[in-house]
C-alpha cells in the first residue's frame, strides 16, 4: 500500500520539484492536490501561478495570483507576479498598480518594474 500525504505544503513542494524538472503536467497535478488538501494555502496558488508564468500562460497565471492575494492580502510577491502576468497581457495600468502595491508591502524587486 502506498501512502498519500495529506499536507498542502508537501504537495506544493512536490509541484515545485516537478516544475524545476520541466514536468508541467505533474506539477499542475501536485499543485491541484495541495489546493484540495488546503484551499486556503496561499502559497499553493502562488506556486501554480509561477508555473504558468514559466509556461508563458499569462491568462492562467493571473487568477492564481489573485487567489493567493485573496487568501493572504499582504503577499507582496504575489502582487508583483500578478503585475508581470498583467503586463504580459498588455494591461499596463493594472500591472503598475500591482507593482506599486508589492513595493509598498516591502518587495523591493517590484519597485523598479515598469510596464512596456
N, C-alpha and C positions, 0 to 999 in steps of 0.2 A: 504494500500500500504506500502511495506517495502522499506526503503531507502538502497541503496548500496553505501557505502563510496567510493570515488574516490581518495583516498590518499594512496600512496605506504607505507608510514610509518604505517598507520592504519593496512593494510593487513599484513605487516611484523610482527608487534607486535601480531596480531591475530595468525599468523603462529607459533610464538614462544610460545604463550599460549597453542596452540594445541600440540606442541612438548612436552612441560612440562607435559601436561596431558596424554602423551602416546597415542596421536591420530595422527599417522603419515600421514594418508591419508588426513585428514582435514588440517594438517599443510602444506603438499605439495600443496594442492589446494589454501590455503591462500597465500603462497609464490608465486605461479603462478599468482594470481590476483595482487599481489604487483608488479611483474615484468611487467605485462600487463599495469598497471597504469603508471609505470615509469621504462622503461628498463634500464635507467642509474642509478637507485638507487642501488649502490654497496652493501649496507647492505642487501638488499633482497636476492641477490645471495649468500652472505656470510652466512646468516642465514639458507638458504636451504642447503648449504654445511654442516653446523653444524648438521642439521637434518640427513643428510646422514652419517656423522661420527657417530652419535648416533646409527644409524641403522647398522653400520659397512658395509656400501655400499661405500667403498673407491673409486671405479671406477666412481661413480656418484658424489661424493663429490669433487674430484679434478677439474673437469671442472667448477663447480660453483665457487670455489675459484679463478680459473684462470680468470673467467669472472669478478669477483669482483675486482681483481687486475687490469684488463684492464680498468675498469671504475674509479678506484682510485689507481694509481700506488704506493702510499705510505701507503697503507692499510697493516700495519705490521702484524696484527693478521691473516689476510687472507694468507699471505706468510707462517706464522707458521702452520696454519691449513692445508694448501696445502702440506706443508712438512710432516705433520703427515699422510695425505692420501697417499702420495707417499711412505713413509716409510712402511706403512702397505701393500703396493703392492710390496715391495721388491726393490724399486727404490731409494736406499740409496744415490747415488751421487746427484741426483736431490733434494732429501729431505734435504740433508746437505746444499745445495745451498740456498734453501728456508729458512731454519732456520737461516743461516748466514745473509741473507737479512733482515729478520724480526728483528734480533738482531741489525743490523746496523741502522735500522729505529727506534730503541728505544723500541722494545718489548722485555724487559728483560727476560721474561719467556721462550723465544725461545733460549736464549744464551746457556744454559747447555744441550740442547737436542742433543742426538746422535741417529744415526740410528743403529739398531741391526746388 
